[in-house]
C-alpha cells in the first residue's frame, strides 16, 4: 500500500524537515551515489520536492550538508582526549565503507567554496594529528598530510569498486599496503 505524504505542518517543521532530508540523502547517496534522483531523497524523507529545494537549492548543497556531518564527526573524534591519527583514520575508513560518494568532495581540485572549506577542515585535522604519529613512529617521517589525503582518496577509490559486503576486508588490505594506517576496528 503506498504511503501518503505527511500533512503540511508549516514553517515550524522546517528544522525537522531539514534533518529528515539530510538523513534521507545520506542513505540514498550511500546506496546510489551522488547522482541519485533527488525525488528519492524527498520521498525517503517524507517531504515534497518543494521542501527539499527550499532547504537545498542544488544537489551539491545537499551533498555538502551530509558530508559536513561527517567532518563534524571527525572533528569530534580528533578533539577527544587521547585521540590519535589512527582514530581519525578509522572514522574516515568507516565513513568510506558506508559511502564512498562523499570522498570526492575533499579532493583539492573541487572548486566550490563549501567543498574547499570541508577539505580544509579535514586537512587541518590531519595536520594536527600527523606530527604526534610521526614522533611515536607510527608514520614515517617523510609522510605529509597530502600523502595521507592521497591514501584516503585511494582507499575511497578501492572501496567504490568493491561490493558493499567486501568493503571491510578491502579497507584492511588497502591500509595494510601502506607504511601507516589505522589498525582495523573491531566490528
C-alpha positions in Angstrom: 0.0 0.0 0.0 1.6 3.3 -1.0 2.2 5.7 1.8 0.8 9.2 1.6 3.0 12.2 2.2 2.9 13.8 5.6 0.4 16.7 6.1 2.0 20.1 5.7 3.0 21.1 9.2 4.1 24.6 8.2 7.2 26.6 9.0 7.5 25.1 12.4 8.6 21.8 10.9 11.5 23.4 8.9 14.4 22.1 11.1 12.8 18.7 11.4 12.3 18.5 7.6 15.9 19.6 7.0 17.2 16.9 9.4 15.0 14.3 7.7 16.3 15.4 4.3 19.9 15.1 5.4 19.3 11.7 6.9 17.5 10.5 3.7 20.2 11.9 1.5 22.9 10.1 3.5 21.1 6.8 2.9 20.1 7.4 -0.7 23.6 8.7 -1.7 25.3 5.8 0.1 23.2 3.3 -1.9 23.1 5.0 -5.2 25.8 7.7 -5.3 25.6 11.4 -5.6 23.7 11.2 -8.9 20.7 9.5 -7.3 17.4 11.1 -8.1 16.6 13.9 -5.6 12.9 12.8 -5.8 14.0 9.6 -4.0 15.6 11.7 -1.2 12.4 13.7 -0.8 10.3 10.6 -0.8 12.6 8.9 1.8 12.4 12.0 4.0 8.6 12.1 3.7 8.5 15.6 2.3 7.7 17.1 -1.0 10.3 18.2 -3.5 9.4 21.8 -2.9 10.6 21.4 0.7 13.8 19.8 -0.5 14.6 22.7 -2.8 13.7 25.3 -0.1 16.3 23.8 2.1 18.8 22.7 -0.6 18.6 24.6 -3.8 21.1 22.3 -5.5 22.3 18.7 -5.4 25.7 19.9 -4.2 24.2 21.9 -1.3 22.5 18.8 -0.1 25.7 16.7 -0.5 27.7 19.3 1.4 25.2 19.2 4.3 25.5 15.5 4.5 29.3 15.5 4.2 29.6 18.3 6.7 28.1 16.0 9.3 30.9 13.5 8.5 33.5 16.2 9.0 31.8 17.3 12.3 32.2 13.7 13.5 35.9 13.7 12.5 36.4 16.9 14.4 34.7 15.5 17.5 36.9 12.4 17.4 40.1 14.4 16.8 39.3 16.7 19.7 38.6 14.0 22.2 41.3 13.4 24.9 44.0 10.9 23.8 42.8 10.7 20.2 45.5 9.8 17.6 45.8 9.8 13.8 44.7 6.2 13.8 41.4 7.1 15.5 40.7 9.7 12.8 41.7 7.3 10.0 39.4 4.6 11.5 36.4 7.1 11.4 37.3 8.1 7.8 37.5 4.4 6.9 34.2 3.6 8.5 32.6 6.6 6.6 34.1 5.5 3.3 32.9 1.9 3.8 29.3 3.3 4.2 29.5 5.7 1.4 32.4 6.4 -0.9 30.4 9.1 -2.7 31.3 11.9 -0.4 35.1 11.5 -0.6 35.4 13.1 -4.0 34.3 16.3 -2.2 37.6 16.6 -0.3 39.8 16.3 -3.4 41.7 19.6 -3.8 40.6 20.2 -7.4 37.0 20.9 -6.3 36.3 24.5 -6.9 33.2 25.3 -4.9 33.9 27.3 -1.7 31.9 24.9 0.5 33.8 21.9 -0.9 37.1 23.6 -0.3 36.1 24.5 3.3 35.3 20.9 4.0 38.6 19.8 2.5 40.4 22.5 4.6 38.8 21.2 7.8 39.8 17.6 7.0 43.3 18.7 6.2 43.5 20.7 9.5 42.5 17.6 11.4 45.2 15.5 9.7 47.8 18.3 10.1 47.2 18.4 13.8 47.5 14.6 14.3 50.3 13.7 11.9 53.3 15.1 13.9 52.5 13.1 17.0 52.0 9.9 15.0 55.4 10.5 13.4 57.0 11.2 16.8 55.6 7.8 18.0 57.0 6.1 14.9 53.5 5.2 13.7 54.0 7.2 10.4 57.4 7.5 8.6 59.0 11.0 8.9 58.7 11.8 5.2 54.9 11.3 5.0 52.9 14.6 4.6 49.3 15.4 5.1 48.9 15.4 1.3 50.2 11.8 1.3 47.6 10.9 3.9 44.9 12.6 1.8 46.1 10.7 -1.2 45.9 7.4 0.8 42.3 8.3 1.8 41.4 9.0 -1.9 43.0 5.7 -2.9 41.0 3.9 -0.2 37.8 5.5 -1.3 38.5 4.6 -4.9 39.1 1.0 -4.0 36.0 0.9 -1.8 33.9 2.4 -4.6 34.7 -0.6 -6.8 34.2 -3.2 -4.1 30.8 -4.8 -3.4 29.4 -3.5 -0.1 29.9 -6.9 1.6 33.6 -6.9 0.8 34.4 -3.3 1.8 35.7 -4.1 5.3 38.2 -6.5 4.1 39.2 -4.3 1.2 39.8 -1.4 3.6 42.0 -3.6 5.8 44.0 -4.8 2.8 44.4 -1.3 1.4 45.7 0.2 4.7 48.0 -2.8 5.1 49.8 -1.9 1.9 50.9 1.4 3.4 53.6 2.1 6.0 50.9 3.7 8.2 47.2 3.4 8.7 44.7 2.5 11.3 44.5 -0.9 12.9 41.2 -2.5 12.0 38.3 -1.5 14.2 36.5 -4.4 15.8 33.1 -4.9 14.1 
